[in-house]
Amino acid sequence: MPTIQIDTRSAERQALDEQIAAEELVHAPTLPAGATPRPIETYLPTKRPMAYAGIVENGRVRLLDDHVHLPEHSRVIIVTNQ
């Protein structure tokens, strides 16, 4: 049996949670009659995020693997420990 806990969320967080809960659900894609069902992953973009190790030198990020070449204007997210 779950234990009842006091709601410690801020008013802003409660409002955001209510807004998210009120949003319309995303429905499954409509398939033509007779279509073979496929996993949902096949409907997602084919590009998957990749993680590469790098080091900062003189304020610039250098990848440690010289064989990795990213396409021009690639979107990257830099995560660091400070």
N, C-alpha and C positions, 0 to 999 in steps of 0.2 A: 504494500500500500504506500503511495507516495506521501512524502512529508510536506505539509503546507509550509511555505516560506513567505516572508514579508517581501512585498514588491519594492525593491530598492532602486528601480530605474528612475532617471530624471524625467521631468515633465516633457522635455524635448524628445527623449528616447521613447517614452510612451506614445507620444503623438506620431513619431516615425513608425513605430511598430504597428499602430492602428492603421496608418496610411498604407503600409505594405500589405497588411492583412486584407484591406478593402480592395486592393487591385484585382483586376480580372485574371482568372487563371489562364495559363497558356495551354491551349488545346493541342492534342496530337495532330500532326499533319494529315490532311485529307488525302487518301489514296484513291486512285482510279479503281473501278470495279475489276476484280480478278488480279490485282497486283500482289506480288509476293511481299509479305512484311519483311522489313529490314531493321536491324538495330538502330536506335535513335542516333548513335554516333555517326552513321553514314549521312545524316542530314546536316551535321555540323561542318564548319569550315575544315578543310583538309590540313591547314597549317597548324601545327601544335607548338606550344612554347618549348623552348630549349634553354638549358642552363649551361653556362660556360664560366670557368674560373678566370679571373683576371686580377691585375694589380694596378694600383694608381702610381704613376710616375710623373712628376712635374705637373700634377693636376689633370692628367689625361689617363684614361683607362686603357690598359693594354691587355689583350687576351693572352693567357699563358700558352695556349695551343696555337702554334703558328699555322696549322693546317685549316683552321676555322676562318672562313671568309664570309662576312655577312653582306647581304645585298645592300646597295646604296639606299639610304633613307629608311633603313630597318628601324622598327620601334623596339627600344630596349628599356628594361627596368633594372636599375642598379640597386642592389641590396648590400649594405655594409654593416659592419659592427664597429661601433665607436667606443 
